[in-house]
Amino acid sequence: MASLTDRMIRAAKLDVNLYEEVEADPQAMGQAMTVVVLSSVAAGIGSGRGLGGIIGGAVVALIGWFIWAYITYFVGTRLLPEPQTHADHGQLLRTIGFSSAPGVIRVFGFIPLLGALIHLIAGVWMLIAMVIAVRQALDYTSTGRAVGVCLIGWLIYMIAFALLGALFGGLVRPFQ
């Protein structure tokens, strides 16, 4: 198995081959989960949330990752498949997990005057990585279709979290 650090760097470099590699490697699930947690912890540290906020953020990030991957799987394989699309939930979990790798730069979010810019850069970078992850996991030939899946999935995800937030008094935040 390739090292976690190597895979995270390749994911952050938007290496298409990395996303194909983790899609095909069921043993990469633990690494993908670790990437999600590291990205969330970095965001928590960079935002100065404190230990409770960091732990809570990591738990919410893991739950959100699972939900996001399932929604993406459903939209990509049922609503917008291409003829060659073949994927399972695990493949989406692994590729989407690694698309969180650029989020580790959020650890520097505490830097005065640069924190907001760092979080913006990380967010856009992770979004681009997500589109690549989805395109590769769903075997799409069209990046536009991957963007569409991400957009539709994001809308469903945000509605679900808004409903959860309403039920639990705003304690649920979708992106950590």
Secondary structure, DSSP 8 states (H G I E B T S, - for coil): ---HHHHHHHHHTT-HHHHHHHHS-GGGHHHHHHHHHHHHHHHHHHHT-HHHHHHHHHHHHHHHHHHHHHHHHHIIIIIS--TT----HHHHHHHHHHTTGGGGGGGGTTSTTTHHHHHHHHHHHHHHHHHHHHHHHTT-S-HHHHHHHHHHHHHHHHHHHHHHHHHTTT---S--
